[in-house]
Amino acid sequence: MSAPVATFKTNNQSCSVQDVALKCDKLWTMGQQEAISRLSVPEKSFFSKSTKMVLVSDFGARAARIAAAYAEFYLERGEDGKPDLNGRFYWMGNPPIFSTRQK
């Protein structure tokens, strides 16, 4: 496995807040983690009670998830979305078209 792109330092003092300026490497890592989690499903191990996340193996299902993520972004349905500004990211509508047509 390759080396981590970024390493986060955590605040270990209870009930405190520490502001951290995020640079590109950390933002990229967070974006990658979110993308992988949206394209993964929980899988139970045969010999263990624990579950782990694995990427969806079906290309069509992955493409549908990608298209849905773009649609949520376009329609402002995310956690930071502003429904009154629906469609402001109109350019986000094109990538799902290409991702669902490739085979």
Protein Blocks (a to p, Z undefined) as FASTA:
>chain_A
ZZdfbdcdddfbghiacdddddfklmmmmmmmmmmmmmpccdddfkbcbdcddddfblkl
mmmmmmmmmmmmmnopafkbcfklgoklmmlmmmmmmmmmpZZ
